[in-house]
Amino acid sequence: MKRLISRLAAVLALALPLAANAQMPQPPEVAAKSYLLLDMASNQVLAERNADAPADPASLTKLMTAYVVFGALRDKKISEDQVLPVSLRAWEERKGGGSLMFIEPRDKPKVADLLRGMIVNSGNDASVVLAEGVGGSLPVFVEMMNRQAQAFGLKNTSFKNVTGLTEPGHHSTARDLAVIASRIIRDFPEYYPIYSTKKYRYDGAPASNENNRNVLLSRDPTVDGMKTGFTEAAGYCLIASAQRDFPNGKRRLLSVVLNTTSMEARATESQKLLNWGYAAWDAVRLFEPGKPVATPPVWKGKANEVKLGSDAGVFVSVPKGEGGKLVTRIERTDPLVAPLAKGQKVGVLKVATAAGAPVAELPLVVLEGVEEAGIFGRAWDAIRLWIK
């Protein structure tokens, strides 16, 4: 039982590492200190290097800043039409040499404006105003960011500020940043389109400040986000997300490239990873959402069997052309004894290529709960289990 629980914990982590096997596609050479490529359909990492190495996240920090603000909007603690005051602290961000929205204390920006100023212009001043508006103060908001990181299970991320300016103890990793970015896409689809905005300029800001620094938005029509970053310590960083159409549906890849040497390098290396991911890998739907993968017997329950599967369906990423040759195997915590709750994890589905190379391990959950039987039913099954 302990063994299976530990396996399930590993499955629930963002990255399901692929076996180092000669049959697996070899990623291109990427000129970045660390990188990661995630297929969001299957939640599998297709390629990575130094993905767990601590790194200065620069303005990629603002992904978590945005996530917390989006949560406040969802919970109706603030509204998009709400005007937030520009504090002296926010105005003083222009002394720090970072990116700006160019707002002043006399301005009355709305939350909707500030979100675009933070995401499109990467404005440190906008980030501070939003953080103060949601948290009441910067220290409180930073605590909110760190609590959210803990809720995501991020072990290698610590935030000290809301902007990404270099500060001791402020760090993350390619893997953790991929978690934050993917959670924005999944949890807040209504706000994700802001990341595809190519130009935004607040009234009074210089015209030179309007362009989104993610140049892939203009180069690749399938790229619709997400965020750039730069400091001397972090180098040039980019998280890019693309969605392309395939015969079996849309497929989204997310690349994280950290510490490259220039704006052009971060774009080129990100594009290289995305193109390779689409060309070298297929996303295969093994099972439909809500459809049972297995219906094993249940003991001491009102039903004799239970449906196991995945509410979201089961996708796996496989080397190009291997989709029809996959081998699947189920491992369960037998015997399954009622009560079993809907969504309860009771096993894993292991997927491998025909040659036996592991591809993925996916959690199997109870699709329909099974209530405990009456006293006589439980007693009878207890005898049967004892005999078995």
N, C-alpha and C positions, 0 to 999 in steps of 0.2 A: 504494500500500500504506500509506504513512504517513498519507494522508488518511483511509483507512478505519479505521486503528487509532485515530486521534484521535476519529473519530465514535463508535467503540465505547466509548472511554473516557467520552465524554459520556453515552452511553446507560446506562452502569453507575452513574452518579451517581444519587442518589435521585430528583431531580426531573427530569422530562422537560418542559421548559417548553412551553407551548402557544402557538401563534402568536397575535399580536395581530390578531384578525380580527373583523370586524363580526358574523360568523355565530356566534362563540363566545359562550356565555352570560356576561353581565356579573355579577360577584359583587355581593353587597349591600354597602352602606356599613358598614364595621366600625370601631367606635370603639376601636382599639388601635394602638399605635405600629408593631407589626409582627405579621404573621399568615401562616399557611400552612394550606391544606387539601389533604390527601393521600388519594387513593383507593388503598387497599392492594391491591386486586385487580389493578389495572393498574400500580401504582407510579407513577402520574401525579399531578402537582400540578394541582389544579383551580383554585386561586386563591392568590394570594400578594401581600404588600406588604412591602417592606423585609426580605425573608426572609433576606438575607445580611448584614444590618446587625448589628454586634456588640451584644450585650445582656447585662445582668446576669441570669443564669438563676434566681437565688434557689433555692428548694427543688426546682426542676426538675432541679437538679444530682443529686438523689438517684436519678434514673433511671439514671445511669451508676454510681452507688454500688451500686444494686441489681443492675445487669447484671453487674458484677464479682463480687458475692457469689453470684449465681445460677450463674455459671461455676464458682466454687469448689465449690458444691454438686454440680453436674454432674460435676466431676472428682473428687468424693469427698475433697476436702481438708478439708471440714467436713461436718457432718450437721445436719439440722433439729433433732434431739434433743440436740445438743451444747450444754452450758452454757458461756457465755462470761463472764468476769469483767468487772465494771463498774469501770473504772479511775477514778482521781481526775480524770483529764482529761475523761472522759465526764461525770462528775457535775458538773463545773464548767461544763458547757454551759448549766445553768440560770441562770448569771450573764449569759449573752449576750443574753437577751431573745428568743430564737427559740422555735420549737415544740419540745415535749418529749414523750417517752414517760413520763417521771417514774420513772426507775429510780435506785437508790442503790447505793453500794458493797457493802452487805450483801445485795443481791438476787442471785439466781442465774437470770437469764433464759436461756431456750433460744434458739437461732438462729431457730426458728419464731416465737417471741414477738417477737424483735427485728425481724424482717422486717415484721411487722404494725405494730409501733411506729414503724418508719421510714416505711412506705408509707401507712398509714391515719392515724396521728397526726402524720406528718411529723417525727418526733422526731429532733432533732439528737444527743441523747445516744445513741439507738439506732444512729444512723449511725456514730458514733465507735466504739462497742463492736464493731460488725460489721467496720468497717475495721481495727481493731486485731487482731481475731481472725483475719481473712483475711490481712492484709499484715504483721502483726507490729508495725507502727507506722503512724502516719498518713502520714508522708512516703512510705513505700514504697507504701502503698495508693494515694495520689494519683498516683504514678508509674504504677501499674497502670491507673488510669483514663485517664491521658493516652496510654498505649500502646494502649489499646483504642480511643480516639478516633482515633488514627493508623491503626489497622488498619481502621477504618470509612471512612477517607479523609476525615475531617472536617478541613477546612482552617482553620476559623474558631472553633475551640473550644480552650480552655485551662482546666484545672482547677487550683486552688490549695488547695482543701479539699474535704471530703466532704459538707458540709452545705448549702452554697449561701449562707452568709453573705458579705456584700459584702467583697471583697478585691481589691487591685490585681492585674490580670492574669488574674482569674477571669471568663471570659466565654464566651458561645456565641451561636448564632443560631437563629432559628425553623427554618431548614432542617436544621441539624445536630441540634437537639433532636428533630425529627421522625424523623431516622434512628435515634437512640438508642431512642426510644419504639417505633418499628415493629420494631426488632430484638428488643426484649424480647418483643413479641407473637409474632413468628415463631420466635425461637430458644428461648424458654422458655414454651411454652403451659401447662406444668404449674404454673408460678408466677404467670402472669398473672391468674388469678382473685382473687388477693389484692387487686388494684387495684379490684375491685368491692365490697370489704367496706365496708359503710356505717358500722359501729360497731365499735370495739375499745377496750378499756380494760384496761391492765395493773393487777394488784392493787396497791392503794394510790394509784393515780392519781386525780385529781379526776374526778367524773362529767362535768363540763363539757368534758373532754378527749376524750370517746369518739367524737364525730362526725367522719366523713370530711368534709373541707372542700370536696370536689367535690360541690356540691349537685345537679349534673345526674344523679347516680346515683339520686336520689329523684324528680326531675322527669321524666326520660325513661327508660322501661324498656329502651330499646335501648342506652343508654350503660352501658358496663361498665368504665370506667377513664378518666383514668389518674392525673394528678398536678397539684396546685396549687402555687403559690409566691407569696411576697410578701416584699419588703424595700422600704425607702424608695427605693432606687436602681432596683429592678426594677419597681415598681408591682405590680399584681395580675395574675398569670399563670395560665394553665390549658392543659394538654394534655388533650383529651377524645377518647375513642374510642367509636364506636358501631357496632353490627352489626345490620343490618335484613334481613329476609327479602324476597326478590323471586322472581318465577316462575323465573328462571334460577339461583337459589341465593342464598346469603348474601353480603352485601356490607358491607365494613368501611371506614369513613371515619375519618380521624384529623385533628383540628384542633389547631393551635398558636396561641394568642393571648397576646401578650406586652404588658406595660405598659399595662394598663387602669387605670381610676380607682377601682374598688371590687370587692368580692367579687361583687356582683350584676352588675356590668358584664362581668366576665370570663365569668360563666356565660351571660348573655344573648347576648353576641357569639359565644361558642362554639356555642351552640344555633342561632343564626342561620346560621352557616356550615355546620353539619352539615345542617340542614333544606334549605338551598339546594343543597348538593351532591347530596343524594338526589333533589331535585325537578328540577334542571336538567340532570342528567347520567345517562346509562345506562352500565353496565359490560357490555361485549359480549365473549363468548368467541369469538375468531376460529378457534382451533385447539385440539383436545383435547391433554391432556398426553401427551407421547411420540409423538404422531402427526406424520409428516413434513409440513412445509410445502412442501418442494421436494426433489427427488431428482436433483441435477445430476451430470454425469459426473465421474469421478475418473481421473487419470492416474497411471501407475506404481504402481497398487495391485492387491491381490488381488481386489478387487471393482471393477466397472465404474462404479458410482455410489455416492453417499453420501446418507444421509437427514439432512436438516436440519430443525430445529424447536426446541422448547423442552420441557424435562423437566416444567416446571410448567404447560404450556399457555400460550396467548397470549391475554391480556385487554387490551382497550383501553377507555378511558373516552371517550365521545362525547356531544355535545349530545343532549338528549332527542329521540328520534324519528329520529336519523341512523344508527342501527345497521344498517339494511338498505341503506344507500347508500354504504358505505365503499369506497374504492379502495385496493388494496394493491400494493406494488411491492418487489421484492427486489433488493438490491445485494450482490454477492459478490466475494470476492478471487479471481477466476478468473485462470488455471486452477487448479483444486484438485488438488494433487499429494500423493500418499501419502508418508509415513504421516500419517493424520489421527486424532487421539485423541478419544475420547468426551468431550464437553463443550467441545471446542475451538471458539472463536468464529471464524466464517469469513464472516460477512455480517450484514446488517441487513434487517429488514422495515420498510418505511416505510408508514404508514397515513395516509390523508387523507380528508376529506369529499368528497362528489360534486362540490362546487364547487372542490376543490383546496386547501382549508385544511389544513395539516399538523396531525395529531392526535398521532402518536407515532412514535418510532423504537425498534425492539426488536431485541435481539441474536438472531441465529440461530446455533445450536450444532450440532455433530455429535452425532447421537443414537446411532449405532453406529460404533465406530472402524473404520478401514480400514487394514489392514497393508500394508506395502510389498511389492510383487511381487518375484519372483526377478530375477536379473540380465538374463535374456533379455526378460522382460516390461518391465523398466525401459528397456532399450535400445530396444525396439520403440516404446514410447510416446515416448521422447526424439526418435526420428526423426519420428514423427507430429506431435509438438509443433513441431519445427523446420519441417516442411513447412507446418503450419497458420499 
